[in-house]
Amino acid sequence: GIPMDLLSLLSVVALRVLLVVTVAGYTSAAFPPFPLEDVVKNAFIALSHAAKPKQIGFKSSTYLQTVAGIVNFFYKYQMTNGSIVDPYDHRERYYSTPCYAFSAAQLYVSGYNTSLLHSASIALTNSLQQLASGHCRDNACHFYMMPSMLAYDTLKDHIKNESLLKEWKSLTLSIDPYKAFDHKGNNWDVVALTGEFLRCKVGLCRNTSWITTTLEAQMSHFTANGQYMDYTGCGHLNPMAYDHFPRKYLAVMMEWGYNLSYSDELAIYLHRGAWVSLLMQSPWGELPTGGRSSQHQWNEAEQAVTYEIFAAKAAQAGDDHSSGAFKRAAVLAHKSVRRWRRPSGDLFIVKNRFDPSLRHGFEAYSVHSTYNLLTSSMLATAYLYCNDTVEEGPVPAEVGGFIFEIRDFHKIFANVGGMYVEIETLADPHYDSLGITRIHFPGIDPLVMPSAASSIDNGGLAIASATFYDDTAEKWESMGQAGCPHHINYSLEGVSWNNGTLSFNLDWNLFDTDLMYKDLSSQYTITAKDVSVQLIAGWRNQYLGFNFPVFLFDGQSNSTYSILKGENPGVAVTWMNSTQQFMITDTPSLEVQGLPSSCVRVPGEVVSRNGYLANIRCTVKFYEKSVPDDAATMAYKISPGTEETHWH
């Protein structure tokens, strides 16, 4: 037999060879360095040593099952001209019809529902007519082309009516991109150009000049990490949803054989971006929260497309670690979408369960039909690239072992054994708050954590944000309320690992904000079981504390919670058999008035994407003379669990 030390050496050599193959996809001597390359390499090595997870077991047919629920629901709202009418707006909205056309076409051709040929066909005809006219519903022609071309390519060999095929070809050839697609300068242009390339690939465009010209203007939107900057938030902040969104469309275009201008650059950007997205994904399969359009179901559906594509590519290259990770990530993303199915088969389009007519957590442009069918068309696309022979492997979201910051998207991500923490470093006030904005953990319902902070506009309730009393204004202020357009300075320091425990410091400088108190330091300790933070305030105040958001209501069900008293006050909240405890763990070694600290519920409710939150404020009151001029400290711990876990 082979000696064990030689086997170990061979294993290390094989891993290094495989790592070279993996890295080769995102490095180039003529390309900017990859800032997160070392983080990706270390994550890859961790995956190679991690145990294989229990298989969730989703297959390509699972995509069709989810798509069918959505298509069957909206089939009832199809008009005789093929258009899809929204059940709440009572008219056709945005790009619902072409997304329906492709989704229904995929169900028909796959054999999942062989009664949908006529329905898919009239929806496609309607979509092509709108594109050819240059006037699409709600001025959204940019989003018509890709699903229309996917529908055409799916159906064309199954249509026996030659006059219908001739009409489709004639309409498609007559589309003028200069008329249909006005210049937007953001993700809309990417969506349009990728669909336009598909039109050329099916042989129905006149030339590719519009594609290459438009793409050239878009290349400056990519960061060295391969992420897409959409610049559509406050002060041109970049929303997380529209980082991945255009990359999904470009990945499909590349799979269709794009080889024109910037194809080499795109290949590197997309490979880098896919790995960065893999590291940012939560263990519940969710895209990071933050900015406009976050918490919509299509956020996860777009991930499924990208990850299925890269799972198949890695498998073809013989990279089982990467293929297993991307496959698992795709399954987790799809599983997240399926959590939000309504009994009628369609989806709650935002991650809450309010009646869609109430539009809770919606954007102005969020429409029930549009975002159901966009999600459906994405899942139908993921089906195209799903390789059922690839098994789920360890995935960064569940393995962890990394921390990194992405300043272009004002985020810090840390993950220790699946304990996932997302920190917002410059909040868009309409959507987010400064500080910890998400904690997710496998097996613990994400809403109980909670899944996202409230916006500054709705109170600035981040997770355990520092709070203090402004004596002059006679009001409580919170660090979570600091955000755009003010400039936030911070530094990430002292990162260390010790036996599976991650420690780091965040020093905040809020001198450009309206807050009375400006500088503080947060010392974080994260394990696979809990998150602990010690706050050190660089100023003197009689009161210091934390605001903790307790999830109350998702539109259908209420949580239960209890405020804890004693030496370690806090709050415990239970939701869907998952429990979260927030507890003050360390009071100052200084004399304080009354109890070391106490927790009370602030009157009222706070609105979030997911429903309603309660603000539990835990504070300590210092003697006037007891706190040195330069420091006041307080610490807390957040621990997830189940109803069977007894803390109190």
C-alpha positions in Angstrom: 0.0 0.0 0.0 0.9 3.7 -0.3 2.3 5.2 3.0 -0.1 7.6 4.7 2.5 10.5 4.6 2.7 10.0 0.8 -1.1 9.9 0.5 -1.2 13.2 2.4 1.4 14.8 0.2 -0.5 13.6 -2.9 -3.7 15.1 -1.5 -2.0 18.5 -1.0 -0.5 18.4 -4.5 -3.9 17.5 -6.0 -5.6 20.3 -4.1 -3.0 22.9 -5.2 -3.5 21.8 -8.8 -7.2 22.1 -8.5 -6.9 25.5 -6.9 -4.8 26.6 -9.8 -7.5 25.5 -12.2 -10.2 27.3 -10.2 -8.2 30.5 -9.9 -7.3 30.5 -13.6 -10.8 31.5 -14.4 -10.5 34.8 -12.6 -6.9 35.9 -13.0 -5.0 37.4 -15.9 -1.7 39.1 -16.1 -3.3 41.8 -18.2 -6.2 42.3 -15.9 -6.5 44.3 -12.6 -5.7 42.2 -9.5 -8.6 40.4 -7.8 -8.9 42.1 -4.3 -10.7 39.1 -2.8 -8.5 36.5 -4.4 -7.0 35.3 -1.1 -10.4 35.2 0.6 -11.7 33.0 -2.3 -8.7 30.7 -2.2 -9.0 30.2 1.6 -12.8 29.6 1.2 -12.0 27.0 -1.5 -9.5 25.2 0.7 -12.1 25.2 3.5 -14.6 23.6 1.2 -12.2 20.9 0.3 -11.9 19.9 4.0 -15.6 20.2 4.9 -17.9 17.3 5.3 -20.4 16.6 2.5 -23.8 18.1 3.6 -27.0 16.2 3.7 -28.6 16.5 0.2 -31.6 18.8 -0.1 -32.3 16.9 -3.3 -33.8 19.4 -5.6 -33.6 18.4 -9.2 -34.3 20.1 -12.5 -37.9 19.0 -12.2 -38.2 21.0 -9.0 -37.6 24.2 -11.0 -40.5 23.2 -13.3 -42.7 22.6 -10.3 -42.2 26.1 -8.9 -42.6 27.6 -12.4 -45.8 25.7 -12.9 -47.4 27.1 -9.8 -46.8 30.6 -11.0 -47.8 30.0 -14.6 -51.0 28.2 -13.7 -52.0 31.1 -11.5 -51.5 33.7 -14.2 -53.0 31.6 -16.9 -56.3 32.8 -15.5 -55.3 36.4 -16.2 -54.3 36.0 -19.9 -56.3 38.0 -22.3 -57.3 36.8 -25.8 -54.5 38.9 -27.3 -51.9 37.0 -25.2 -51.2 39.7 -22.6 -51.1 39.0 -18.9 -53.2 41.3 -16.7 -52.2 42.0 -13.1 -54.9 40.8 -10.7 -54.4 43.9 -8.5 -53.6 46.7 -11.0 -56.2 45.2 -13.4 -54.0 45.9 -16.5 -50.9 44.6 -18.1 -47.7 45.7 -16.3 -44.1 46.0 -17.4 -42.7 42.7 -18.8 -45.1 40.2 -17.4 -46.2 38.9 -20.8 -42.8 37.9 -22.3 -41.7 36.4 -19.0 -45.0 34.4 -19.0 -44.3 33.4 -22.6 -40.9 31.8 -21.8 -42.1 30.2 -18.6 -45.1 28.6 -20.3 -43.0 27.5 -23.3 -40.5 25.8 -21.0 -43.3 23.9 -19.3 -44.7 22.8 -22.6 -41.5 21.7 -24.3 -40.3 19.9 -21.2 -43.5 17.9 -21.2 -44.5 19.2 -17.7 -47.7 20.8 -19.1 -48.5 20.0 -22.7 -51.6 22.1 -22.8 -49.7 25.4 -22.8 -48.6 25.7 -26.4 -51.3 28.1 -27.5 -51.0 30.2 -24.3 -47.2 30.5 -24.7 -47.5 31.3 -28.4 -50.0 34.1 -28.1 -48.0 35.6 -25.3 -44.9 35.5 -27.5 -46.7 37.1 -30.4 -48.0 39.9 -28.2 -44.5 40.5 -26.8 -42.9 40.6 -30.3 -45.5 43.0 -31.5 -44.7 45.4 -28.7 -41.0 45.1 -29.4 -41.4 45.7 -33.1 -43.5 48.8 -32.4 -40.9 50.2 -30.1 -43.5 50.9 -27.5 -43.7 48.3 -24.7 -45.9 48.3 -21.6 -44.7 50.8 -19.0 -41.7 51.7 -21.3 -40.0 48.4 -20.4 -38.9 47.1 -23.8 -35.4 46.5 -22.4 -36.8 43.6 -20.4 -38.8 42.1 -23.3 -36.0 40.8 -25.5 -34.3 38.1 -23.5 -37.5 36.2 -22.4 -38.9 36.7 -25.9 -35.9 35.2 -27.6 -35.7 32.4 -25.0 -39.4 31.7 -25.7 -38.9 31.8 -29.5 -35.9 29.5 -29.3 -37.8 27.1 -27.1 -41.0 27.0 -29.3 -39.8 27.4 -32.8 -39.2 23.7 -33.5 -42.6 22.8 -32.0 -44.8 25.1 -34.1 -46.5 23.5 -37.1 -48.2 26.7 -38.2 -45.8 28.0 -40.8 -47.6 31.4 -41.0 -47.2 31.9 -37.2 -43.4 31.1 -37.5 -43.2 33.5 -40.4 -44.9 36.2 -38.4 -42.5 35.7 -35.4 -39.5 36.0 -37.7 -40.8 39.0 -39.5 -41.6 40.8 -36.2 -38.3 39.9 -34.7 -36.3 41.1 -37.8 -38.2 44.4 -37.7 -37.1 45.3 -34.2 -34.9 48.4 -34.1 -32.8 48.6 -30.9 -32.3 52.3 -31.4 -36.0 52.8 -31.2 -37.0 50.1 -28.7 -34.2 50.7 -26.1 -33.5 54.3 -25.0 -30.2 54.7 -23.2 -30.5 54.3 -19.4 -26.9 54.0 -18.3 -27.6 51.2 -15.8 -28.7 47.6 -15.6 -31.5 48.2 -18.1 -28.9 48.5 -20.9 -27.3 45.3 -19.9 -30.6 43.4 -20.0 -31.4 44.8 -23.4 -28.0 44.1 -25.0 -28.0 40.5 -23.8 -31.4 39.9 -25.3 -30.3 41.6 -28.5 -27.4 39.2 -28.7 -29.8 36.2 -28.4 -31.8 37.7 -31.2 -28.6 37.7 -33.3 -27.8 34.1 -32.4 -31.2 32.9 -33.6 -30.4 34.7 -36.9 -32.9 37.5 -36.7 -30.9 40.7 -36.2 -29.4 42.9 -38.9 -26.0 43.7 -37.2 -24.4 43.7 -33.7 -23.2 47.3 -33.6 -25.8 48.3 -31.0 -24.7 45.5 -28.8 -21.0 46.3 -28.8 -21.5 50.0 -28.4 -23.8 49.6 -25.5 -21.6 47.0 -23.8 -18.6 49.3 -24.1 -20.3 52.0 -22.1 -21.2 49.4 -19.4 -17.8 47.9 -18.8 -16.8 50.8 -16.4 -19.6 49.6 -14.1 -17.6 46.6 -13.1 -15.4 46.5 -10.1 -12.1 44.5 -9.8 -14.1 42.0 -7.8 -16.4 41.4 -10.8 -19.4 43.1 -9.3 -21.7 45.5 -11.1 -22.2 49.0 -9.8 -25.7 50.3 -10.6 -25.3 53.7 -8.9 -29.1 54.0 -8.3 -29.2 54.5 -4.6 -28.8 57.6 -2.4 -25.7 59.5 -3.5 -25.1 56.9 -6.2 -24.9 54.0 -3.7 -25.0 50.6 -5.2 -27.9 48.3 -4.3 -27.1 44.6 -3.8 -29.9 43.2 -6.0 -28.6 45.1 -9.0 -25.1 43.8 -8.6 -26.1 40.3 -9.4 -29.0 41.1 -11.7 -27.1 42.2 -14.8 -24.4 39.6 -14.2 -27.1 36.9 -14.5 -28.1 38.2 -17.9 -24.5 38.4 -19.1 -23.8 34.9 -17.9 -26.6 33.6 -20.0 -25.3 35.6 -23.0 -21.9 34.1 -22.5 -23.4 30.6 -22.5 -25.0 31.5 -25.8 -21.5 31.9 -27.2 -20.8 35.6 -27.0 -17.4 36.2 -28.6 -17.5 39.9 -29.6 -15.9 42.9 -27.9 -15.0 42.5 -24.2 -15.8 38.7 -24.2 -12.5 37.9 -22.4 -13.0 40.6 -19.8 -16.5 39.5 -19.2 -15.5 35.9 -18.6 -13.1 37.0 -15.9 -15.5 39.5 -14.3 -18.3 36.9 -14.3 -16.1 34.2 -12.7 -14.9 36.6 -10.0 -18.4 37.9 -9.4 -19.8 34.4 -9.1 -17.3 33.5 -6.4 -17.9 36.8 -4.5 -21.6 36.2 -4.6 -21.1 32.7 -3.3 -19.3 34.2 -0.3 -22.0 36.8 0.2 -24.9 34.3 0.1 -26.5 33.6 3.5 -27.0 30.0 4.8 -30.7 30.5 3.9 -29.8 31.0 0.3 -30.6 34.7 0.3 -28.8 37.4 -1.6 -27.4 40.1 0.8 -30.0 42.6 1.9 -29.4 46.3 1.1 -30.7 49.0 -1.2 -33.6 49.1 -3.6 -35.3 45.9 -4.7 -33.8 43.9 -1.8 -35.9 41.1 -0.2 -37.7 40.3 -3.5 -37.9 36.7 -4.5 -36.2 37.3 -7.8 -33.1 38.1 -5.8 -32.7 34.4 -5.1 -34.0 33.3 -8.5 -31.2 35.2 -10.3 -28.7 33.5 -8.0 -30.0 30.1 -9.1 -29.3 30.9 -12.7 -25.7 32.0 -12.1 -24.9 29.1 -9.8 -26.4 26.4 -12.1 -24.3 27.8 -14.9 -21.1 27.8 -12.9 -21.8 24.4 -11.3 -22.1 22.9 -14.8 -18.9 24.7 -15.9 -16.9 23.5 -12.9 -18.2 20.0 -13.3 -17.1 20.0 -16.9 -13.6 21.2 -15.8 -13.4 18.3 -13.3 -13.6 20.7 -10.3 -15.8 18.8 -7.9 -15.4 21.2 -5.0 -16.5 24.2 -7.0 -19.3 22.4 -8.8 -20.7 21.0 -5.5 -20.5 24.5 -3.9 -22.3 26.2 -6.8 -24.9 23.4 -7.0 -25.6 23.7 -3.3 -25.9 27.5 -3.5 -28.4 27.2 -6.4 -30.5 24.7 -4.4 -30.4 26.9 -1.3 -31.5 29.9 -3.4 -34.3 28.0 -5.0 -35.4 26.6 -1.6 -35.6 30.2 -0.4 -38.0 31.1 -3.2 -40.2 28.1 -2.5 -40.6 29.2 1.2 -42.7 32.1 -0.1 -45.3 30.2 -2.3 -48.9 31.1 -1.7 -51.6 28.3 -1.6 -52.6 29.5 -5.1 -49.2 28.6 -6.5 -47.9 32.2 -7.1 -45.4 33.9 -4.7 -45.4 36.6 -2.1 -43.1 38.8 -4.2 -41.4 40.3 -1.1 -40.4 38.3 1.9 -43.5 38.9 4.0 -47.0 37.4 4.0 -49.2 40.4 3.7 -52.0 40.4 1.1 -50.4 41.7 -2.1 -53.0 44.4 -2.3 -51.5 46.0 0.7 -48.1 46.4 -1.1 -46.2 46.0 2.2 -42.4 46.3 1.6 -43.0 46.9 -2.1 -41.1 49.4 -4.3 -43.1 51.8 -6.4 -42.4 49.5 -9.3 -43.1 46.2 -7.5 -46.0 44.5 -9.2 -47.4 41.1 -8.3 -47.6 39.8 -11.9 -44.3 41.3 -13.0 -42.2 40.0 -10.2 -43.8 36.7 -10.0 -43.2 36.1 -13.7 -39.7 37.6 -13.6 -38.9 35.0 -10.9 -40.6 32.3 -12.9 -38.6 33.1 -16.1 -35.4 33.1 -14.1 -36.2 29.7 -12.6 -37.1 28.4 -16.1 -33.6 29.7 -17.2 -31.9 27.9 -14.3 -33.7 24.7 -15.4 -31.9 25.0 -18.8 -28.5 24.9 -17.2 -29.3 22.5 -14.3 -27.1 19.4 -14.4 -28.8 16.7 -12.3 -25.6 14.6 -12.2 -23.8 17.3 -10.1 -24.2 16.6 -6.4 -24.5 19.3 -3.7 -21.2 19.8 -1.9 -20.1 22.1 1.0 -20.9 25.7 0.3 -19.3 28.8 1.9 -22.6 30.0 3.3 -22.7 26.9 5.6 -19.0 26.4 6.1 -17.9 29.9 6.7 -14.4 30.8 7.9 -14.0 34.2 6.4 -14.5 38.0 6.8 -14.1 40.6 4.1 -15.3 44.1 3.3 -16.6 45.5 0.0 -16.4 49.3 0.1 -18.0 49.7 -3.3 -21.1 48.2 -1.8 -20.6 49.6 1.8 -20.7 46.1 3.3 -18.8 43.8 5.6 -19.5 40.1 5.6 -18.4 37.6 8.2 -19.2 33.9 8.4 -18.1 31.4 11.1 -19.5 27.9 10.7 -22.7 29.2 9.1 -23.1 32.1 11.6 -23.6 34.8 9.0 -23.3 38.5 9.8 -23.8 41.4 7.3 -22.8 44.9 8.4 -23.9 48.0 6.7 -21.2 50.7 6.6 -23.0 53.5 4.7 -26.8 53.2 4.8 -29.2 54.3 2.1 -31.8 56.0 4.4 -34.8 54.8 2.3 -33.8 51.1 2.8 -31.2 50.5 5.4 -29.6 51.4 8.8 -26.0 51.7 9.9 -24.5 48.7 11.7 -25.5 45.0 11.8 -28.2 44.6 9.2 -28.6 40.8 9.1 -27.7 37.7 11.1 -28.6 34.3 9.6 -27.9 30.8 10.9 -28.8 27.4 9.4 -31.9 25.9 10.8 -33.1 29.1 12.5 -35.9 30.9 10.6 -34.2 34.1 9.2 -37.1 36.4 10.2 -36.5 35.8 13.9 -32.9 37.1 13.7 -34.4 39.4 12.1 -33.6 39.1 8.5 -33.1 42.8 7.8 -32.9 46.1 9.7 -35.5 48.8 9.2 -34.6 51.8 7.2 -33.4 55.1 8.6 -36.6 56.6 7.2 -38.5 54.2 9.4 -36.5 54.8 12.5 -33.0 53.5 11.8 -33.4 50.2 13.7 -30.3 48.2 13.0 -29.6 45.0 14.9 -28.3 46.1 18.4 -27.4 49.6 17.2 -25.8 51.8 19.8 -28.1 54.3 21.4 -27.5 57.2 23.7 -29.4 60.2 25.1 -28.9 63.6 23.7 -29.3 65.8 26.8 -29.4 69.0 24.8 -32.2 67.9 22.4 -33.8 65.7 25.2 -34.1 62.7 22.8 -32.6 59.3 22.2 -30.3 59.0 19.3 -29.0 55.9 17.6 -26.0 55.0 15.5 -28.3 53.2 13.2 -29.7 56.6 12.1 -26.4 57.7 10.5 -26.3 57.4 6.7 -26.3 58.9 3.3 -25.8 61.8 2.4 -23.4 62.0 5.3 -20.0 60.5 5.0 -19.2 57.7 7.4 -15.6 56.9 8.2 -14.8 53.5 9.6 -11.8 51.1 9.8 -11.8 47.3 10.1 -8.9 46.4 12.4 -7.6 43.5 14.5 -9.0 40.6 12.6 -7.9 37.4 14.3 -9.0 33.7 14.4 -8.6 31.4 17.4 -10.0 27.9 17.5 -12.9 28.7 15.3 -13.6 32.1 16.9 -13.4 35.3 14.8 -12.6 38.6 16.5 -12.3 42.0 14.9 -12.8 45.7 15.7 -14.8 48.4 13.9 -13.9 52.0 14.7 -16.6 54.4 13.6 -16.1 58.1 13.0 -19.5 59.9 12.6 -18.3 63.5 12.6 -20.0 64.2 9.3 -23.4 63.2 10.7 -26.1 65.0 12.7 -25.6 62.8 15.7 -24.5 64.6 18.9 -21.9 61.8 19.7 -19.5 61.0 17.0 -17.0 58.3 17.7 -17.2 54.8 19.0 -15.6 51.4 18.7 -17.3 48.0 18.3 -15.4 44.8 19.2 -17.0 41.8 17.6 -16.6 38.1 18.6 -18.3 35.6 16.3 -18.5 31.8 16.9 -20.7 29.1 15.2 -23.1 29.6 18.1 -23.4 33.3 18.9 -22.4 36.9 18.1 -20.9 39.1 20.9 -20.2 42.8 20.7 -18.6 45.2 23.1 -19.2 48.9 22.5 -16.6 51.4 23.6 -17.9 55.0 23.4 -15.3 57.7 22.8 -17.5 60.2 24.7 -19.1 60.7 28.0 -22.9 60.4 28.4 -25.2 59.6 31.3 -27.0 56.9 29.3 -25.7 54.3 26.9 -27.4 51.3 25.4 -28.5 49.2 22.5 -31.7 49.1 20.4 -32.7 45.6 19.5 -35.3 44.9 16.8 -37.8 42.1 17.8 -39.7 40.6 14.9 -43.5 40.9 15.5 -45.6 40.1 12.5 -45.1 39.0 8.9 -48.6 39.6 7.7 -50.0 36.3 8.8 -48.4 35.2 12.1 -47.3 36.9 15.3 -44.1 36.1 17.2 -44.0 35.8 21.0 -41.3 37.6 23.1 -40.4 38.2 26.7 -38.2 40.9 28.2 -35.6 39.4 30.5 -34.6 41.0 33.8 -31.9 40.4 36.3 -28.1 40.7 36.0 -28.2 40.0 32.3 -31.4 41.7 30.9 -32.4 41.3 27.3 -35.2 39.9 25.2 -36.1 36.4 23.9 -38.3 36.1 20.8 -39.8 33.0 19.3 -41.0 32.6 15.7 -41.9 29.4 13.9 -40.1 27.1 16.3 -37.0 29.4 16.1 -35.8 31.5 19.0 -33.4 34.4 19.2 -32.0 35.8 22.5 -30.4 39.2 22.9 -28.7 39.6 26.3 -26.6 42.3 28.0 -23.5 40.3 29.0 -21.2 42.8 30.5 -21.9 46.0 32.4 -19.2 48.5 33.2 -16.9 47.9 36.1 -18.2 51.3 37.3 -20.9 52.1 39.8 -24.2 52.7 38.2 -27.5 54.0 39.4 -30.2 51.3 40.0 -29.9 48.0 38.1 -26.8 47.5 36.0 -29.0 47.8 33.0 -32.6 47.4 32.0 -34.7 46.7 28.9 -38.0 48.3 27.9 -40.1 48.3 24.7 -40.2 51.6 23.0 -43.9 52.5 22.2 -45.1 51.8 18.7 -44.1 49.5 15.9 -41.3 49.8 13.3 -42.0 49.0 9.6 -39.5 46.7 7.8 -39.6 44.8 4.5 -40.6 41.7 6.3 -43.4 43.1 8.5 -43.3 44.9 11.8 -40.7 45.1 14.4 -40.6 46.3 18.1 -37.7 48.3 19.4 -36.4 46.9 22.7 -34.1 49.4 24.2 -31.6 48.2 26.8 -29.7 50.9 28.6 -27.3 51.5 31.5 -27.3 54.8 33.5 -24.0 56.0 34.8 -23.3 58.1 37.8 -22.5 61.6 36.6 -18.9 61.5 37.8 -18.2 57.8 37.3 -17.4 57.6 33.6 -14.0 58.8 32.4 -14.1 61.5 29.7 -12.9 59.1 27.0 -14.8 55.8 27.6 -18.1 54.1 28.5 -18.6 50.4 27.7 -21.4 48.0 27.3 -21.6 44.5 25.8 -24.2 42.1 24.4 -24.6 38.6 23.0 -27.0 37.4 20.3 -27.8 33.6 20.4 -30.1 31.7 18.0 -31.8 28.5 19.0 -35.1 26.5 18.8 -38.0 26.2 21.2 -36.3 23.2 22.8 -33.4 25.5 23.8 -34.0 26.9 27.3 -32.1 30.0 28.2 -34.3 31.4 30.9 
